[in-house]
Amino acid sequence: MEILKTARALLEKYPLCDSCLGRQFALLAHGLTNQERGRTIKLLLILEAQRMALEKVGKWKELLTTIAVNGLSDLAVENLKDAGINVDKAGVCHLCLNVFDILQDLAQKAAKKAEEYEHETFLVGVNVPPKIENLEDELRAKFNVKWGESIRNELSREIGKRIEAITEKTVDYRKPDILIVINPFTNSLALNVRPLFIAGRYRKLVRGIPQSRWVCTNCNGKGCPHCDWKGKMYSESVEELIGAPLLKMTVGTDTRFHAAGREDVDARVLGPGRPFIIEVKKPKKRTISLKRLEKKIAQTAEGKAEASDLKMSSKEEVRKIKAGENAEKVYRAVVEFEREVSDKDIALLENSLTNNPIRQLTPLRVLHRRADKMRERRILETKVKRLKPNMVEMLIRCQGGLYIKELITGDQGRTGPNVSTLIGINGKCIELDVMDVRV
């Protein structure tokens, strides 16, 4: 029989534990563990040796000795003793260096470490030294073994089964809450905790704070005189006002903010708010009250910002919200002109800007951090209301990505058409609010 012939040849050359021998035949006899396969094969070889002894044919002593020594088989050792032959088993398996003997200890260690994080699902990843994998590759090439699986797969599966039994948590191959990375050969482990994603809408009710943490470009966050030793250009941001109570509730390590576009520091976000997703790194708690979180954010922000419509989200939704940066937006701009504007000027602005494309080169004020390229955005609707003889309020519904301040000033000819050139009076935006983001 080819399987027994191959197994005997392997054991005559190398000491192999039950798991490592059985792994060479992993694609055969589904429903068995590799350890069961290896033990069964060795038992069949022992039976064959005993048959040979009874029938007084072949070298049964040599076969039984091979199973005892290189097969690490207590049963074979006992059978040889009964025949008056004493042998000692080889000390170490050629392929795994006996790591299969410590899998339960590794599983206990991993389960205890994972207890620090709330989770329902997990997955085990295994690091195997290249030297170990090369040994198995060489063995299979030498003996033309074509039914095996990798030692990495077996270790991952067997450790996972043990952790499942200990923790009563479930293995998830697609989106585990925790990835447990183990190196059985160094007895080390690390946890990769899946981030927590929470979506909602935020309103920024005051001017003068950025959307995200603005790290000082001079010191890269280390602290210097330029940033008053804070490591950032602004003491707070929408991200931090939302993230601080969230980190406290989840016991996470950090946050990352994703939003459907961004507004200037001096612009408010009103109306229903701007869609966002906040990502929590390494959360120890995953189950939290989102209504309680909304209240905590309002308390922390003290009227500067608020979050609503909070719900659990995912990494896939982050991609969608990023794709929605160019979604339709509604702005309110208060524009001050150098002199009085007429009713005719107001009507001209409404008629000329509504349902028209605007061509913009990257604004000079952001050219230091963005590529200089031409963008075309369409204004869908413009409404203009007089506030003072030289001041108007403009409501602009447009495609996302339109720079409103430059739409008003013209940005030295880089935006056209623009408000100032249309009526021949220089104007500037003195207040800007985001009224709606329609995704």
TAHU-V957873 format. One line per field, one symbol per residue. ss: DSSP state (a for helix, b for strand, c for the rest). psi: psi as a letter, one per 20 degrees, with the letter a starting at -180 (. if undefined). burial: 1 if it has 24 or more other ideal C-beta (glycine too) atoms within 12 Angstrom, else 0. A space follows every 10 residues. Layout:
# TAHU-V957873
ss->???
psi->???
burial->???
This chain:
# TAHU-V957873
ss->caaaaaaaaa aaaccccaaa aaaccccccc cccaaaaaaa aaaaaaaaaa aaaaacccca aaaaaaaaac cccaaaaaaa aacccccccc ccccccccaa aaaaaaaaaa aaaacccccc bbbbbbccca aaaaaaaaaa aaaccccccc aaaaaaaaaa aaaaaaaccb bccccccbbb bbbccccbbb bbbccbbbbb bbbbcccccb ccccbccccc ccccaaaccc cbccccbaaa aaaaaaaaaa cccbbbbbbc cccccccbbb bbbbbbbbbb bcccccccca aaaaaaaaaa acccbbbbbb bbccaaaaaa aaaaaacbbb bbbbbbbccc ccaaaaaaaa aaaccbbbbb bccaaacccc cccbbbbbbb bbbbbbbbcc bbbbbbbbcc cccaaaaaac ccccbbccaa aaacccbbbb bbbbbbbbc
psi->phghgggggg hhhqpprggh ghhikhiqmq iqrhghgghg ghghhghggh ghghilqrmh ggghhghgfh ikohghgghh ghjkpprpqq hpphgikkhi ijhggggggg ggghhippqh qrqpqpppph hghhghgggh hhjlpjjrrq hgggggghhg hhhghgikrp poigmqhpoo opnhijkqqq poppqpppqa qqpoirqjqr grpnppihik ihprhhjkki iqhqhrrggh hhhghghhhi lrhrqppprm aqrqhjqrob birpqrpppp plphpioroh ghggghghgg hljhrqqrkq qqarhhhghg hhhjhkrpqp qppppprhrq qrhggghggg hhhpkqqppp qpqhijhijq qorpqpqpph qpppppgrhk pqppooprqq ipoghhhghi lkjipqrrgg hhjkpprqoi ppqohqoo.
burial->0011011111 1001111111 1111110100 0011101111 1111110111 0000000001 0011111111 1110111011 0000001011 0011111011 0110011011 1011001110 1111111100 0100110011 0010101111 1101111111 0111011010 1000011111 1111100010 1011111111 1111110011 1111000000 0000000000 0111011111 1111111011 0100111111 1111011111 1011111111 0111010101 0011011101 1001111101 0010001100 1001101111 1111111000 1000110011 0111010111 1010000000 0000101111 0111000000 1111111111 1111111111 1001111111 1110101111 111111111
